[in-house]
Amino acid sequence: MKDNLNIVPFVSVENMMRLVLERGIENCMAEIAQYLEEDFRRWPLFDKTPRVASHSREGVIELMPTSDGIDYGFKYVNGHPKNMKEGLQTVTAFGLLASVETGYPVLLSEMTVLTALRTAATSAVATKYLARKDSKTLALIGNGAQSEFQALALKKICGIDAVRLYDIDPAATEKCAANLADSGLTIIKCDTPQGAIEGADVVTTCTADKKYSTILTDNMVGAGIHINAIGGDCPGKTELHKDILLRSDIYVEYPEQTRIEGDIQQLDDDYPVKELWQVLTGEIDGRSDDKAITLFDGVGFAIEDFSALRWLRDALKSSDKYQDLDMIADPDDPRDLFGMVRREAERLADS
Amino acid sequence: MKDNLNIVPFVSVENMMRLVLERGIENCMAEIAQYLEEDFRRWPLFDKTPRVASHSREGVIELMPTSDGIDYGFKYVNGHPKNMKEGLQTVTAFGLLASVETGYPVLLSEMTVLTALRTAATSAVATKYLARKDSKTLALIGNGAQSEFQALALKKICGIDAVRLYDIDPAATEKCAANLADSGLTIIKCDTPQGAIEGADVVTTCTADKKYSTILTDNMVGAGIHINAIGGDCPGKTELHKDILLRSDIYVEYPEQTRIEGDIQQLDDDYPVKELWQVLTGEIDGRSDDKAITLFDGVGFAIEDFSALRWLRDALKSSDKYQDLDMIADPDDPRDLFGMVRREAERLADS
């Protein structure tokens, strides 16, 4: 047990890609969805706090910690919309899992790829519990970095078999269509948001502009649809016209955070919204009937990253896709940190 | 500039020890003290927030973020007093520096050794500005992991030439004395705190018990002394009798945090204390005369870790004591994260 507690397994971007390919992207998202469901069902026991944000003119850097009393996890994530023009990622992330018992880190990982997987898996869990059971067609508004993951997670977990694509930039739609060409999904490229949403049972909006946008207007949204609005995820960034919100049953992760960051920032602070985890525990009902419009206003919450890191730790038990990091000082005598440095000098002198 | 932004230099415990030995421990602390002084002088421009703590029955895990508008830094640190009995470190830590402009991490490092260096360097800066200029003798109450660093930092930066040691456990005193045997300091091992403090110009208390202790009582503290009280650093953990506080001019790092964690948690919330950084900028006076008792109630603040990480980043410019971590996803097209994973599959198939 004590052996090598000072060594922390680290999953690089390359190892994360190889791990995901080894298990299959769709399988990984289905597995992560199971961890998400487990953690949603025990939501009240988590230590919850809104993310700790450091805002600047160009973007934001955030720390998202949480704990279930056994493990502690946090994610570092930035959001810099202007990065894309410079050929950089808008969002990069890494995360850590630690033992509450000892405070020692037990896993460090890239989380850019992992966040893409957990975000799509979260939308799929919301869709599974809120969309009409016969949903087959997904409209994807915004065909950027998250889009393919959404399509495959909803295929694998919710039985979606057709995807209608729209992006303000046709090149993004072409990229998404090419990436999904051999997925088994029927792909329909659309020239307008209206065209994309036509006949869709589920809509996911995942656009990237940091501003108040109206990706969907009220007349576009018909009865019975389920919407995952996941691109509106920070103050000043929304995707849906307010009138859609007023016609929908709204589900969120953590109201305290979503009221600041989600599409519901357009509504009054006491506008009634439901918490997704309560649908999973059965404390509240999900969709009322086939005519209702359900909206998952997803902004991403620390517990989802925690679930993803728990999945990763377990996945590594049968994989070699990590490297060992000498991250924690481990003197023979905990009170003799100085002696540890001295003995390193002696070792260097001897060698 | 854009090249290899996805690769983050990482300083392991072994590399940190080798870097410190390469430059000399005392030199490193003197250099870090310069970075600390720079950052103390521009204290108001930092983004300051009390640490984000996750408490459990066994200890605490904390995130300590800060930013100067150019760089962003945070430290992960735990405090688990019961760890020592299990042969583990009470405190372990790692830290990160990132670019505010892009949100990309630029340096990841172990911070158990680095925190020991910056804590001692901070005490030395406080001592330099608050102790009597002719101070030569240091009493070290608590001879654990921080003690040798305190002795050497105060020797190098403040001209201390003799150290009087006391610990409730004589084995700790023997360990500290042995580690300092070839330091050039005169070492006096003492059987009581009273004996240790006799004739001392400066006292550093750095004990580890998580409880209200009275390491120093009022009658032990004579006129003209400077005290660094650095072991009382969390709620419920103090070292000095309240009457000593009432006779002292008290200097702190960040009052909002120190009133919760420091020895001054024993005083009323509005008891007047001074901020150390203002002594460095000249906004307030330090020691009034040779009879005053000055007290630095140090609990450790995020800006000090930031200074230490800045020092490390600059030190690495002339050292190879780091390794490259593939930590940030870097697709050719930022919107094509999925394609990056696909292309990895093609590479694996080709190889």
Boltz contact constraints between the chains, C-beta under 6 A:
constraints:
  - contact:
      token1: [A, 12]
      token2: [B, 326]
      max_distance: 6.0
  - contact:
      token1: [A, 13]
      token2: [B, 326]
      max_distance: 6.0
  - contact:
      token1: [A, 13]
      token2: [B, 329]
      max_distance: 6.0
  - contact:
      token1: [A, 14]
      token2: [B, 326]
      max_distance: 6.0
  - contact:
      token1: [A, 17]
      token2: [B, 341]
      max_distance: 6.0
  - contact:
      token1: [A, 17]
      token2: [B, 344]
      max_distance: 6.0
  - contact:
      token1: [A, 21]
      token2: [B, 345]
      max_distance: 6.0
  - contact:
      token1: [A, 47]
      token2: [B, 54]
      max_distance: 6.0
  - contact:
      token1: [A, 52]
      token2: [B, 52]
      max_distance: 6.0
  - contact:
      token1: [A, 54]
      token2: [B, 47]
      max_distance: 6.0
  - contact:
      token1: [A, 54]
      token2: [B, 67]
      max_distance: 6.0
  - contact:
      token1: [A, 54]
      token2: [B, 72]
      max_distance: 6.0
  - contact:
      token1: [A, 56]
      token2: [B, 100]
      max_distance: 6.0
  - contact:
      token1: [A, 58]
      token2: [B, 101]
      max_distance: 6.0
  - contact:
      token1: [A, 59]
      token2: [B, 103]
      max_distance: 6.0
  - contact:
      token1: [A, 61]
      token2: [B, 72]
      max_distance: 6.0
  - contact:
      token1: [A, 61]
      token2: [B, 103]
      max_distance: 6.0
  - contact:
      token1: [A, 63]
      token2: [B, 63]
      max_distance: 6.0
  - contact:
      token1: [A, 67]
      token2: [B, 54]
      max_distance: 6.0
  - contact:
      token1: [A, 72]
      token2: [B, 54]
      max_distance: 6.0
  - contact:
      token1: [A, 72]
      token2: [B, 61]
      max_distance: 6.0
  - contact:
      token1: [A, 78]
      token2: [B, 103]
      max_distance: 6.0
  - contact:
      token1: [A, 80]
      token2: [B, 102]
      max_distance: 6.0
  - contact:
      token1: [A, 80]
      token2: [B, 103]
      max_distance: 6.0
  - contact:
      token1: [A, 83]
      token2: [B, 102]
      max_distance: 6.0
  - contact:
      token1: [A, 84]
      token2: [B, 334]
      max_distance: 6.0
  - contact:
      token1: [A, 88]
      token2: [B, 102]
      max_distance: 6.0
  - contact:
      token1: [A, 89]
      token2: [B, 334]
      max_distance: 6.0
  - contact:
      token1: [A, 92]
      token2: [B, 328]
      max_distance: 6.0
  - contact:
      token1: [A, 94]
      token2: [B, 327]
      max_distance: 6.0
  - contact:
      token1: [A, 100]
      token2: [B, 56]
      max_distance: 6.0
  - contact:
      token1: [A, 101]
      token2: [B, 58]
      max_distance: 6.0
  - contact:
      token1: [A, 102]
      token2: [B, 80]
      max_distance: 6.0
  - contact:
      token1: [A, 102]
      token2: [B, 88]
      max_distance: 6.0
  - contact:
      token1: [A, 103]
      token2: [B, 59]
      max_distance: 6.0
  - contact:
      token1: [A, 103]
      token2: [B, 61]
      max_distance: 6.0
  - contact:
      token1: [A, 103]
      token2: [B, 78]
      max_distance: 6.0
  - contact:
      token1: [A, 103]
      token2: [B, 80]
      max_distance: 6.0
  - contact:
      token1: [A, 110]
      token2: [B, 327]
      max_distance: 6.0
  - contact:
      token1: [A, 112]
      token2: [B, 329]
      max_distance: 6.0
  - contact:
      token1: [A, 113]
      token2: [B, 329]
      max_distance: 6.0
  - contact:
      token1: [A, 116]
      token2: [B, 337]
      max_distance: 6.0
  - contact:
      token1: [A, 144]
      token2: [B, 335]
      max_distance: 6.0
  - contact:
      token1: [A, 145]
      token2: [B, 335]
      max_distance: 6.0
  - contact:
      token1: [A, 145]
      token2: [B, 337]
      max_distance: 6.0
  - contact:
      token1: [A, 148]
      token2: [B, 338]
      max_distance: 6.0
  - contact:
      token1: [A, 172]
      token2: [B, 335]
      max_distance: 6.0
  - contact:
      token1: [A, 175]
      token2: [B, 336]
      max_distance: 6.0
  - contact:
      token1: [A, 179]
      token2: [B, 338]
      max_distance: 6.0
  - contact:
      token1: [A, 179]
      token2: [B, 339]
      max_distance: 6.0
  - contact:
      token1: [A, 326]
      token2: [B, 12]
      max_distance: 6.0
  - contact:
      token1: [A, 326]
      token2: [B, 13]
      max_distance: 6.0
  - contact:
      token1: [A, 326]
      token2: [B, 14]
      max_distance: 6.0
  - contact:
      token1: [A, 327]
      token2: [B, 94]
      max_distance: 6.0
  - contact:
      token1: [A, 327]
      token2: [B, 110]
      max_distance: 6.0
  - contact:
      token1: [A, 328]
      token2: [B, 92]
      max_distance: 6.0
  - contact:
      token1: [A, 329]
      token2: [B, 13]
      max_distance: 6.0
  - contact:
      token1: [A, 329]
      token2: [B, 112]
      max_distance: 6.0
  - contact:
      token1: [A, 329]
      token2: [B, 113]
      max_distance: 6.0
  - contact:
      token1: [A, 334]
      token2: [B, 84]
      max_distance: 6.0
  - contact:
      token1: [A, 334]
      token2: [B, 89]
      max_distance: 6.0
  - contact:
      token1: [A, 335]
      token2: [B, 144]
      max_distance: 6.0
  - contact:
      token1: [A, 335]
      token2: [B, 145]
      max_distance: 6.0
  - contact:
      token1: [A, 335]
      token2: [B, 172]
      max_distance: 6.0
  - contact:
      token1: [A, 336]
      token2: [B, 175]
      max_distance: 6.0
  - contact:
      token1: [A, 337]
      token2: [B, 116]
      max_distance: 6.0
  - contact:
      token1: [A, 337]
      token2: [B, 145]
      max_distance: 6.0
  - contact:
      token1: [A, 338]
      token2: [B, 148]
      max_distance: 6.0
  - contact:
      token1: [A, 338]
      token2: [B, 179]
      max_distance: 6.0
  - contact:
      token1: [A, 339]
      token2: [B, 179]
      max_distance: 6.0
  - contact:
      token1: [A, 341]
      token2: [B, 17]
      max_distance: 6.0
  - contact:
      token1: [A, 344]
      token2: [B, 17]
      max_distance: 6.0
  - contact:
      token1: [A, 345]
      token2: [B, 21]
      max_distance: 6.0
